Amino acid sequence: MPSSYNVRSRARERNGVLSRPEFMSLNHQPGRGGGGGGGGGGVGAPCERRGSARRPGQIKHQTSQQSDEPTESGSKDRREPNKMPEEDCMQLNPSFKGIAINSLLAIDICLSKRMGVCAYTSSSWGGCRSMVALLALTGHGITWIIGTIVCLTRSNTLAGQEVLINLLLALILDVMTVAGVQRLVKRRGPWEMTPGFLDYVAMDVYSFPAAYASRATMVSKFLLSHLVLAVPLRILLVLWAFLVSISRVLLGKYHLTDMVCGFALGMLHFSLMETVWLSSNTCQTIISISTLSWSPFY
């Protein structure tokens, strides 16, 4: 049989272990249910140790379940920032084509803003703004359409009426085509000015392609091809087309690339009208219908 000294030393060791802060709850539980003596306490000690052996496992299991939930939610939170829209993501390896296009656009905007010396009255050439605006008005679509109609009503020759009818159709084609392309591209000018009343009338709200450059190029090429003019007049007509085109750049309404594309589009319109050129008989029929003097049954 074990001696009483050994039993008391073991009890002291057990009480010393249970007096620690992490085992205080275990130390108070036997006092609630047991009213027995020392033998009952001796029997309850192994049960208490077995219960204490089970409880940490359960606590670990519960803590593991609780820790799993934050990790899953944390992983979801980590995944969500990765799913960003494409426009918010920075392209780390852009293509050479994209770099070249962006560089050309930046150069175009920079040069166009520097050339906008008449954009405002406070600009470096602000005193010439009214003169430049008047020069640009000579290339306005409404000006040329009304002028062509007035000349058509005063013309008495078949050849003159034929040229004027085709010029009127070319002007209408130019206005409609440029307005359609501008609506598709919707590019603002370098200074992003508010369009005026005449711009809304001529459907010249945006800058690309340059409507004035397209119209001036088409009209000058058309007149040079179908009118007999002296050499000085031909030079002045080409100079007029260039000045009208560059005037809108000086006013801050167009970019340089808009003007270049306007030149190309004006040449395209002229080539198209040369392809579908209306004959004199067709032009006379159109004039008869427009003046309500057409009599097809007589």
KEKE-3310 file (N, C-alpha, C; in steps of 0.2 Angstrom, whole numbers, plus 5000, padded with zeros to 4 digits):
npx = (5004:5002:5011:5006:5012:5017:5004:4999:5009:5007:4994:4997:5004:4995:4985:4994:4996:4983:4980:4985:4982:4977:4970:4960:4946:4944:4948:4938:4927:4925:4921:4907:4899:4903:4901:4908:4921:4938:4941:4932:4936:4948:4944:4937:4947:4955:4944:4942:4954:4953:4942:4947:4956:4948:4942:4951:4953:4940:4939:4950:4945:4933:4939:4946:4936:4931:4941:4943:4932:4935:4946:4941:4932:4942:4949:4940:4939:4951:4951:4941:4947:4955:4947:4945:4938:4942:4945:4950:4962:4979:4989:5003:5012:5011:5007:5017:5011:5000:5008:5014:5003:4997:5007:5008:4995:4997:5007:5000:4990:4997:5004:4993:4987:4997:4997:4984:4983:4974:4963:4956:4952:4962:4973:4989:4988:4976:4970:4968:4958:4944:4946:4952:4941:4931:4937:4937:4923:4920:4922:4911:4898:4884:4885:4891:4881:4870:4875:4877:4865:4859:4867:4863:4850:4851:4858:4859:4864:4866:4877:4883:4872:4873:4886:4884:4873:4879:4889:4881:4875:4887:4891:4881:4883:4895:4893:4884:4891:4902:4896:4890:4902:4908:4899:4900:4914:4916:4925:4932:4938:4955:4954:4942:4930:4913:4902:4896:4881:4880:4888:4880:4869:4876:4879:4892:4898:4908:4926:4933:4931:4939:4927:4928:4940:4938:4928:4933:4944:4937:4929:4938:4945:4935:4931:4943:4944:4933:4931:4937:4951:4963:4980:4985:4973:4970:4980:4977:4965:4969:4977:4967:4959:4969:4971:4958:4957:4967:4963:4954:4961:4969:4960:4957:4948:4950:4961:4977:4978:4965:4963:4971:4965:4953:4957:4960:4947:4940:4946:4942:4928:4927:4932:4922:4911:4915:4914:4900:4894:4882:4873:4869:4855:4849:4852:4844:4831:4830:4830:4818:4809:4811:4807:4794:4789:4789:4784:4779:4770:4768)
npy = (4994:5011:5024:5036:5048:5049:5049:5062:5070:5068:5074:5087:5091:5089:5099:5110:5111:5113:5125:5134:5148:5145:5133:5136:5135:5122:5118:5122:5115:5101:5104:5107:5096:5086:5079:5070:5062:5060:5049:5049:5061:5056:5047:5055:5063:5056:5056:5069:5073:5065:5072:5084:5081:5079:5091:5101:5096:5097:5111:5114:5109:5117:5130:5128:5126:5139:5146:5142:5148:5162:5161:5157:5167:5177:5173:5174:5188:5191:5186:5194:5208:5205:5203:5214:5228:5229:5242:5248:5242:5242:5242:5232:5228:5235:5235:5238:5245:5251:5260:5268:5274:5281:5290:5297:5303:5311:5320:5326:5333:5342:5350:5355:5363:5372:5379:5385:5400:5409:5406:5412:5429:5433:5426:5424:5429:5435:5447:5446:5437:5440:5442:5430:5422:5427:5423:5409:5408:5409:5396:5389:5377:5381:5393:5390:5382:5390:5400:5393:5389:5402:5406:5396:5399:5411:5407:5405:5396:5380:5372:5379:5377:5363:5361:5368:5361:5348:5353:5357:5345:5338:5346:5344:5330:5331:5338:5329:5317:5320:5325:5313:5305:5312:5311:5298:5296:5307:5316:5329:5346:5353:5363:5361:5369:5377:5373:5384:5393:5392:5381:5371:5371:5368:5355:5353:5349:5342:5338:5329:5321:5336:5348:5360:5359:5348:5352:5364:5359:5350:5359:5368:5359:5355:5367:5370:5360:5361:5374:5387:5395:5408:5407:5414:5415:5402:5398:5407:5401:5388:5392:5399:5387:5381:5391:5392:5380:5379:5390:5386:5378:5387:5394:5385:5375:5363:5349:5345:5333:5331:5341:5336:5323:5329:5335:5323:5317:5327:5326:5313:5314:5322:5314:5304:5311:5314:5302:5298:5308:5319:5321:5333:5333:5326:5335:5346:5340:5338:5352:5356:5348:5353:5367:5365:5365:5354:5344:5329:5323:5329)
npz = (5000:4996:5005:5017:5015:5002:4995:5000:4994:4981:4980:4983:4972:4962:4966:4965:4951:4946:4951:4943:4931:4919:4922:4931:4930:4929:4941:4950:4946:4951:4965:4964:4960:4968:4985:4992:5002:5005:4997:4987:4981:4977:4967:4958:4953:4942:4933:4931:4925:4914:4908:4907:4897:4886:4884:4879:4866:4861:4861:4853:4841:4839:4838:4827:4817:4818:4814:4801:4795:4794:4786:4774:4771:4771:4760:4750:4751:4747:4734:4727:4725:4715:4704:4694:4684:4667:4662:4674:4676:4674:4660:4659:4649:4636:4618:4604:4594:4601:4609:4599:4593:4604:4607:4595:4595:4607:4603:4592:4599:4607:4597:4591:4601:4603:4591:4591:4591:4590:4598:4609:4614:4622:4618:4610:4597:4598:4593:4580:4579:4574:4561:4556:4559:4550:4538:4539:4539:4525:4520:4525:4526:4524:4519:4506:4500:4500:4492:4480:4476:4473:4463:4454:4451:4444:4433:4415:4405:4399:4402:4413:4422:4423:4429:4441:4447:4450:4458:4469:4473:4477:4488:4497:4499:4505:4517:4523:4524:4532:4544:4548:4550:4560:4570:4573:4578:4587:4592:4601:4600:4601:4611:4616:4614:4615:4603:4590:4584:4570:4568:4573:4564:4552:4555:4561:4573:4580:4579:4571:4555:4549:4544:4537:4530:4522:4514:4508:4501:4492:4485:4479:4471:4463:4456:4449:4440:4432:4428:4418:4422:4425:4428:4440:4447:4449:4458:4468:4472:4477:4487:4495:4499:4507:4517:4523:4529:4538:4546:4555:4564:4569:4576:4586:4585:4577:4576:4570:4564:4561:4551:4541:4538:4533:4521:4514:4514:4507:4494:4491:4490:4479:4469:4469:4465:4452:4447:4447:4439:4434:4419:4407:4403:4413:4424:4419:4420:4434:4438:4432:4439:4452:4451:4448:4435:4427:4413:4410:4401:4390)
capx = (5000:5006:5011:5002:5017:5016:4997:4999:5013:5003:4988:4999:5006:4989:4983:4998:4995:4976:4980:4987:4977:4973:4966:4956:4940:4944:4949:4932:4921:4923:4917:4900:4895:4905:4901:4911:4927:4945:4941:4928:4941:4953:4941:4936:4953:4956:4939:4943:4959:4950:4938:4951:4960:4944:4939:4955:4952:4934:4941:4954:4940:4929:4943:4948:4931:4930:4947:4942:4927:4938:4951:4937:4930:4948:4951:4935:4940:4957:4949:4937:4950:4958:4942:4944:4936:4948:4947:4954:4968:4985:4992:5010:5015:5007:5010:5021:5006:4997:5012:5015:4996:4996:5012:5006:4990:5000:5010:4995:4986:5002:5005:4987:4986:5002:4995:4978:4985:4968:4957:4953:4954:4968:4978:4995:4986:4969:4968:4967:4953:4939:4948:4952:4934:4928:4940:4934:4916:4920:4922:4906:4894:4878:4887:4892:4875:4865:4878:4877:4857:4858:4870:4859:4844:4853:4862:4855:4867:4865:4884:4883:4868:4876:4891:4881:4869:4884:4892:4876:4875:4894:4891:4876:4886:4901:4890:4881:4896:4906:4892:4890:4908:4909:4894:4903:4920:4914:4931:4932:4944:4960:4952:4935:4925:4906:4900:4891:4874:4881:4890:4874:4866:4879:4881:4899:4899:4914:4932:4936:4936:4938:4922:4930:4946:4935:4923:4937:4947:4932:4926:4944:4947:4930:4931:4949:4943:4927:4931:4943:4953:4970:4985:4985:4966:4971:4985:4973:4960:4972:4979:4961:4958:4973:4970:4952:4958:4972:4960:4950:4966:4971:4954:4957:4943:4952:4968:4981:4976:4958:4964:4974:4959:4948:4960:4959:4940:4938:4948:4937:4921:4928:4932:4915:4906:4917:4912:4893:4893:4875:4873:4865:4848:4847:4851:4838:4825:4830:4828:4811:4805:4812:4803:4787:4788:4790:4777:4781:4765:4767)
capy = (5000:5017:5028:5043:5054:5049:5052:5069:5074:5069:5079:5094:5092:5090:5105:5115:5111:5116:5132:5139:5152:5141:5127:5138:5133:5114:5117:5123:5110:5096:5106:5108:5090:5080:5080:5065:5063:5060:5043:5052:5065:5052:5044:5060:5066:5054:5058:5076:5073:5063:5077:5090:5079:5079:5098:5105:5094:5100:5118:5115:5108:5123:5135:5126:5128:5146:5149:5140:5153:5168:5160:5156:5174:5181:5171:5177:5195:5192:5185:5200:5213:5203:5203:5221:5229:5230:5249:5250:5239:5245:5237:5233:5226:5237:5233:5243:5248:5256:5265:5272:5278:5286:5295:5302:5308:5316:5325:5330:5337:5347:5354:5359:5368:5378:5383:5388:5406:5414:5403:5417:5435:5434:5422:5428:5432:5436:5453:5443:5432:5441:5441:5423:5419:5429:5419:5403:5408:5408:5389:5386:5373:5384:5399:5388:5379:5396:5403:5389:5389:5408:5406:5392:5403:5416:5404:5404:5392:5373:5370:5382:5374:5356:5362:5370:5355:5343:5356:5357:5338:5337:5350:5340:5324:5332:5339:5323:5312:5323:5325:5306:5302:5316:5308:5291:5297:5311:5319:5336:5350:5354:5368:5359:5375:5376:5374:5390:5391:5390:5374:5366:5371:5364:5348:5353:5350:5339:5341:5324:5325:5344:5349:5365:5357:5343:5356:5368:5355:5347:5365:5370:5354:5355:5373:5370:5355:5362:5381:5389:5400:5410:5404:5418:5413:5395:5399:5410:5396:5383:5396:5400:5381:5380:5396:5391:5374:5381:5395:5382:5376:5393:5396:5380:5370:5357:5346:5345:5327:5332:5344:5331:5319:5333:5335:5317:5316:5331:5323:5307:5317:5325:5308:5301:5315:5313:5295:5298:5315:5320:5324:5340:5331:5324:5341:5349:5336:5340:5359:5356:5346:5358:5373:5363:5366:5348:5342:5323:5320:5334)
capz = (5000:4996:5011:5017:5013:4994:4994:5001:4989:4974:4980:4983:4965:4958:4968:4962:4944:4945:4954:4937:4928:4913:4924:4937:4928:4930:4948:4953:4944:4956:4971:4963:4960:4973:4992:4995:5006:5001:4992:4981:4977:4973:4961:4954:4950:4935:4928:4930:4921:4907:4905:4904:4891:4881:4883:4875:4860:4858:4860:4847:4835:4838:4836:4820:4813:4818:4810:4794:4792:4792:4781:4768:4769:4769:4753:4746:4750:4743:4727:4725:4722:4709:4699:4693:4677:4663:4662:4679:4676:4671:4656:4660:4643:4630:4612:4601:4590:4605:4611:4594:4592:4609:4606:4589:4598:4611:4599:4588:4604:4609:4592:4589:4606:4602:4585:4592:4594:4590:4601:4613:4613:4627:4616:4608:4591:4599:4590:4573:4579:4570:4554:4555:4559:4544:4533:4540:4536:4518:4519:4529:4521:4523:4514:4499:4498:4498:4486:4474:4474:4470:4456:4449:4449:4439:4427:4409:4401:4401:4404:4419:4426:4424:4434:4448:4450:4452:4464:4475:4476:4480:4494:4501:4500:4509:4524:4526:4526:4537:4550:4550:4553:4567:4576:4575:4581:4593:4595:4603:4598:4606:4617:4618:4614:4614:4596:4589:4581:4563:4568:4574:4558:4547:4558:4562:4581:4582:4575:4566:4552:4548:4539:4533:4526:4517:4509:4504:4496:4487:4481:4475:4466:4458:4452:4445:4435:4428:4426:4415:4426:4424:4433:4447:4450:4451:4464:4474:4474:4481:4494:4499:4502:4513:4523:4526:4533:4544:4550:4561:4568:4573:4581:4592:4584:4574:4577:4564:4560:4558:4545:4536:4536:4530:4514:4511:4513:4501:4487:4490:4488:4472:4465:4469:4461:4445:4445:4446:4436:4431:4413:4406:4403:4420:4427:4417:4423:4441:4438:4430:4445:4458:4449:4447:4428:4423:4410:4406:4397:4384)
cpx = (5004:5006:5007:5006:5016:5009:4997:5003:5010:4997:4991:5001:5000:4986:4987:4997:4988:4976:4983:4981:4973:4969:4962:4949:4939:4945:4943:4926:4920:4920:4910:4896:4897:4904:4904:4918:4933:4945:4937:4932:4946:4951:4940:4942:4955:4951:4940:4949:4957:4946:4942:4955:4955:4942:4944:4954:4946:4936:4945:4949:4936:4933:4945:4943:4930:4935:4946:4937:4931:4943:4947:4935:4936:4950:4947:4937:4947:4956:4946:4941:4954:4954:4940:4942:4942:4950:4951:4960:4973:4988:5000:5014:5011:5010:5013:5016:5002:5001:5013:5009:4996:5001:5011:5000:4992:5003:5005:4992:4991:5003:4999:4985:4991:5000:4988:4979:4979:4962:4953:4956:4961:4974:4984:4993:4978:4966:4966:4961:4947:4940:4949:4945:4930:4931:4938:4927:4915:4920:4916:4901:4887:4880:4888:4885:4870:4868:4877:4869:4856:4861:4866:4853:4845:4857:4857:4858:4866:4872:4885:4879:4870:4881:4888:4877:4874:4887:4888:4876:4882:4894:4887:4879:4892:4898:4887:4886:4900:4903:4891:4896:4910:4905:4897:4909:4919:4921:4931:4938:4949:4958:4945:4930:4918:4905:4895:4885:4875:4884:4885:4870:4869:4881:4888:4900:4906:4920:4934:4930:4934:4933:4925:4936:4943:4931:4928:4941:4943:4930:4932:4945:4941:4930:4938:4948:4938:4926:4937:4945:4961:4974:4985:4978:4967:4975:4981:4968:4963:4974:4973:4959:4962:4972:4963:4953:4962:4968:4957:4955:4969:4966:4953:4951:4945:4959:4971:4979:4969:4958:4966:4969:4954:4951:4958:4951:4937:4940:4944:4930:4921:4928:4926:4911:4908:4914:4904:4891:4886:4876:4868:4857:4845:4847:4845:4831:4825:4828:4821:4807:4805:4808:4796:4785:4789:4784:4779:4776:4764:4773)
cpy = (5006:5021:5034:5049:5054:5051:5059:5073:5074:5073:5086:5096:5093:5097:5111:5116:5115:5123:5137:5142:5148:5135:5129:5135:5125:5113:5118:5119:5105:5098:5106:5101:5085:5083:5075:5067:5062:5054:5045:5056:5062:5049:5049:5064:5063:5056:5065:5077:5071:5068:5083:5088:5080:5086:5101:5102:5097:5108:5119:5114:5114:5129:5134:5128:5135:5149:5148:5146:5159:5167:5160:5163:5178:5179:5174:5185:5196:5191:5191:5205:5211:5203:5211:5222:5230:5237:5251:5247:5242:5240:5238:5232:5229:5236:5239:5248:5253:5261:5270:5277:5283:5291:5300:5306:5313:5322:5329:5335:5343:5352:5358:5364:5374:5382:5386:5395:5411:5411:5407:5424:5437:5430:5427:5432:5434:5442:5451:5438:5433:5440:5434:5419:5421:5424:5412:5402:5407:5401:5386:5383:5377:5390:5396:5385:5385:5399:5400:5389:5396:5409:5402:5395:5408:5414:5403:5399:5384:5370:5373:5378:5366:5356:5363:5365:5350:5346:5356:5350:5336:5340:5346:5334:5325:5334:5333:5318:5314:5323:5317:5303:5306:5313:5301:5292:5301:5314:5327:5340:5351:5358:5366:5365:5373:5377:5380:5388:5389:5383:5369:5366:5367:5357:5347:5354:5347:5340:5336:5321:5332:5345:5354:5363:5352:5347:5361:5365:5352:5353:5367:5365:5354:5361:5373:5365:5357:5370:5383:5395:5402:5407:5408:5416:5406:5394:5401:5405:5390:5386:5397:5393:5380:5384:5394:5385:5375:5386:5391:5379:5382:5395:5391:5375:5364:5355:5346:5338:5327:5336:5340:5326:5322:5334:5329:5315:5320:5328:5316:5309:5319:5319:5304:5305:5315:5307:5295:5305:5314:5323:5330:5338:5329:5330:5345:5346:5338:5347:5360:5354:5350:5364:5371:5365:5360:5345:5335:5321:5324:5333)
cpz = (5000:5003:5011:5014:5005:4992:4994:4996:4982:4974:4980:4976:4961:4960:4965:4955:4942:4947:4948:4934:4923:4916:4930:4936:4930:4938:4952:4951:4949:4962:4970:4963:4966:4980:4996:4999:5001:4996:4986:4977:4974:4967:4956:4950:4943:4931:4926:4925:4914:4904:4903:4898:4885:4879:4878:4868:4856:4857:4854:4841:4834:4835:4829:4815:4813:4814:4803:4791:4790:4787:4774:4766:4767:4762:4748:4745:4746:4735:4724:4722:4716:4703:4698:4686:4673:4662:4668:4680:4672:4666:4656:4654:4637:4624:4609:4597:4595:4608:4605:4593:4598:4609:4600:4591:4602:4608:4595:4593:4606:4604:4590:4594:4605:4595:4586:4595:4593:4593:4605:4612:4617:4624:4613:4601:4592:4595:4582:4573:4575:4563:4552:4555:4553:4538:4533:4538:4529:4516:4522:4524:4519:4518:4507:4496:4496:4492:4479:4471:4471:4463:4451:4447:4444:4433:4421:4404:4403:4404:4412:4424:4428:4430:4441:4451:4453:4458:4470:4478:4479:4487:4499:4503:4506:4516:4527:4528:4532:4544:4552:4553:4560:4572:4578:4580:4588:4596:4595:4600:4603:4612:4619:4619:4613:4607:4595:4585:4574:4563:4569:4567:4552:4549:4559:4569:4583:4578:4570:4562:4551:4542:4534:4528:4520:4512:4505:4499:4490:4482:4476:4469:4460:4453:4447:4439:4430:4426:4423:4418:4424:4429:4440:4450:4453:4458:4470:4477:4479:4488:4498:4503:4508:4519:4527:4531:4539:4549:4556:4566:4572:4578:4587:4591:4581:4576:4570:4560:4558:4551:4539:4533:4532:4522:4511:4509:4507:4494:4486:4487:4481:4467:4464:4465:4453:4442:4443:4444:4433:4424:4413:4406:4410:4425:4426:4420:4431:4442:4437:4436:4451:4457:4448:4440:4424:4420:4406:4401:4391:4379)
residu = (MET:PRO:SER:SER:TYR:ASN:VAL:ARG:SER:ARG:ALA:ARG:GLU:ARG:ASN:GLY:VAL:LEU:SER:ARG:PRO:GLU:PHE:MET:SER:LEU:ASN:HIS:GLN:PRO:GLY:ARG:GLY:GLY:GLY:GLY:GLY:GLY:GLY:GLY:GLY:GLY:VAL:GLY:ALA:PRO:CYS:GLU:ARG:ARG:GLY:SER:ALA:ARG:ARG:PRO:GLY:GLN:ILE:LYS:HIS:GLN:THR:SER:GLN:GLN:SER:ASP:GLU:PRO:THR:GLU:SER:GLY:SER:LYS:ASP:ARG:ARG:GLU:PRO:ASN:LYS:MET:PRO:GLU:GLU:ASP:CYS:MET:GLN:LEU:ASN:PRO:SER:PHE:LYS:GLY:ILE:ALA:ILE:ASN:SER:LEU:LEU:ALA:ILE:ASP:ILE:CYS:LEU:SER:LYS:ARG:MET:GLY:VAL:CYS:ALA:TYR:THR:SER:SER:SER:TRP:GLY:GLY:CYS:ARG:SER:MET:VAL:ALA:LEU:LEU:ALA:LEU:THR:GLY:HIS:GLY:ILE:THR:TRP:ILE:ILE:GLY:THR:ILE:VAL:CYS:LEU:THR:ARG:SER:ASN:THR:LEU:ALA:GLY:GLN:GLU:VAL:LEU:ILE:ASN:LEU:LEU:LEU:ALA:LEU:ILE:LEU:ASP:VAL:MET:THR:VAL:ALA:GLY:VAL:GLN:ARG:LEU:VAL:LYS:ARG:ARG:GLY:PRO:TRP:GLU:MET:THR:PRO:GLY:PHE:LEU:ASP:TYR:VAL:ALA:MET:ASP:VAL:TYR:SER:PHE:PRO:ALA:ALA:TYR:ALA:SER:ARG:ALA:THR:MET:VAL:SER:LYS:PHE:LEU:LEU:SER:HIS:LEU:VAL:LEU:ALA:VAL:PRO:LEU:ARG:ILE:LEU:LEU:VAL:LEU:TRP:ALA:PHE:LEU:VAL:SER:ILE:SER:ARG:VAL:LEU:LEU:GLY:LYS:TYR:HIS:LEU:THR:ASP:MET:VAL:CYS:GLY:PHE:ALA:LEU:GLY:MET:LEU:HIS:PHE:SER:LEU:MET:GLU:THR:VAL:TRP:LEU:SER:SER:ASN:THR:CYS:GLN:THR:ILE:ILE:SER:ILE:SER:THR:LEU:SER:TRP:SER:PRO:PHE:TYR)
# end
